[in-house]
Amino acid sequence: MNQTIVLIFLIFLSMQRKGNKKTISLNVNNLDIDNTYEKINILRKIGPYFPEEIIPILNKSLLLTEKIVKIYEVKDFVSTNNYYQKINSAKINDNKERFNYIISTLREEIPEEEIKAMGYPMNMILNYDKYKYIMNIISIIISNPQSLNNPNELLKASESLMDGMKENEKEKVKDMMKMFELMKALEPSNKEKKDPKTK
């Protein structure tokens, strides 16, 4: 019984598909890589049910087969360009669109845990849209500190910051600016502080 199983195993390893037919062949030059990997995966699934004394032979055979397949893959890769995927430049003229595509792709491909592990610089790059608003505010304040005391200047600045926001988000920012303008109007006038009349 055990000899029969070994024989079936050896025949199975040596079989290659040609069209809808199966032929016995050990010709490495015509090795069907996909079919061989398929057989290896099947054998890994059924292997545990072989007789215990057959398992060492099975493992050695699988190891040898996988080595042969890897050697064949290297040989095929060196001799042909079948596995080479050339990168072509995307026809994008807008650098903002190019940047957004790179960021969105990295977000999809890299797990959040890995992004955190990469440290602050990478986290900041991949969360650029979150930091953009804050950086723009800081830039405006540094370039014109007096704008903090002028509601009209702040309203103009807020309009430039709303680029890329959804309409409902824009409305919220506008409402906040109107509220700020109202609060400034209710504050004691600076003119009153500068009144020359003193006791």
Buried (B, 14 or more C-beta within 10 A) or exposed (E): EEEEBBEEBEEEBEBBEEEEEEEEEEEEEEBBEEBBEEBBEEBEEEBEEBEEEBEEEBEEBBEEBEEBBEEBEEEEEEEEEEEEEEEEEEEEEEEEEEEBEEBEEEEEEBEEEEBEEEEEEBBEBBEEEEEEBEEBBEEBEEEEEEBEEBBEBBBEBBEEBBEEEEEEEBEEBBEEBEEBBEEEEEEEEEEEEEEEEEE
